[in-house]
């Protein structure tokens, strides 16, 4: 019975262990990137800003369509008494009105004018009482006038600004640029999060390598300790050698534990970065084999200068600065307005006969606004706008220079890393061979444990140097891809995700 219980306990323990292992989340770099793009707060903010500007553009486009508006006054009643000083008479007026107006306004994008069709309909009932006290002051005569009827005014009008910029087209272009700018900002944020996730991913990989190397070192120290313990027990080595071996063993164990702590701390930071629960157990996996990549410096620079999103943003800033200059030049400007209107009016006590005797009502008006003296306000504002535009042009040129410099730096770094990787690979082989030779010498009693520990540390360091060189090479390749927007590993253009679709959906 007890044997059965032991078997049952062992079986349950194995099942639970298997469940815990299976519950661990194994992440590739692509998996981590997908989590980050879905859960990163910065990405969410950029996406919301982009969607907000798209709605602003939709609203601006809607403003170009015909607007229908209806104003209705169901009833308006007034009763007033007025004194006429000329006739020295009092008038009592009672008025009841119901009216409504329908307006259809169509903005004209290409001229910045507005074409409107308006119909005003009104029903009114009035009663006016007058008292004539001039003929007979003691017995004033009361006269009552009543009227009720319908009025309708239908007219077509057009308003056209003159000698000024087209505000409608400029506002539309500003909203299009705002959407494009926010879309670019979203794509840049996507690139930034890709850089952050990749760096953090490989940092964890480094720490996993450190744990693996420290585990190997710890096992070597276990073997070394057993060897020296056997020698001391056999009287072939001094007891001090055993004490040193035990110290090396304890130090190696401590280094292994410290590496594990660093790894777990890095995993917590990584989980927060990509938006995974802190209570989720994760492990990363990647192939970091060294594959040399041929990089064309001229092509990288050319593609960077033509495709970099930051340059597009600077160009948008320059366009906005030009718009600001146009608006500033309109300050206290000479301008005019032309108003044209043609319509027909009718009124009658009977609704069916409202246009029995229609009246045409053409109108035309030209208005000019002529500034005389503004104490230099317009000139100063124009100069300030011109300076802002010059500053934006300098920013654009500076951004271009930064791109060229950064691409050149990354290119040189890649060339250097190619050499470093070759050296690191050879150093690791030499260190491995050196350790194995000296381990045999240690077994034969020709080497102390302190000397062997030095060769062990050298081997561990060379392995980490190789891992670091490979990781740095991968990161620099990513950096070049971000700087030039060209993927030299796959020899294809690197267009940020969703950029083209987002711009097209806003058109």
Secondary structure, 3 states (H helix, E strand, C coil): CHHHHHHHHHHHHHHHHHHHHHHCEEECHHHHHHHHHHHCHHHHHHHHHHHHHHHHHHHHHHCCCCEEEEEEEEEEEEEEEEEECCCCEEEEEEEEEEEEEEEEEEEECCCCEEEEEEEEEEEEEEEEEEEECCCCCCCCEEEEEEEEEEEEEEEEEEEEEECCCCHHHHHHHHHHHHHHHHHHHHHHHHHHHHHHHHHHHHHHHHHHHHHHHHHHHHHHHHHHHHHHHHHHHHCCCCHHHHHHHHHHHHHHHHHHHHHHHHHHHHHHHHHHHHCCCCCCCEEECCCCCCCCCCCCHHHHHHHHHHHCHHHHHHHHHHHHHHHHHHHHHCCCCCEEEEEEEEEEEEEECCHHHCCCCCEECCEEEEEEECCCCCCCHHHHHHHHHHHHHHHHHHHHHHHHHHHHHHHHHHHHHHHHHHHHHHHHHHHHHHHHHHHHHHHHHHHCCCCCHHHHHHHHHHHHHHHHHHHHHHHHHHHHHHHHHHHHCEECCCCEECCCCCHHHHHHHCC
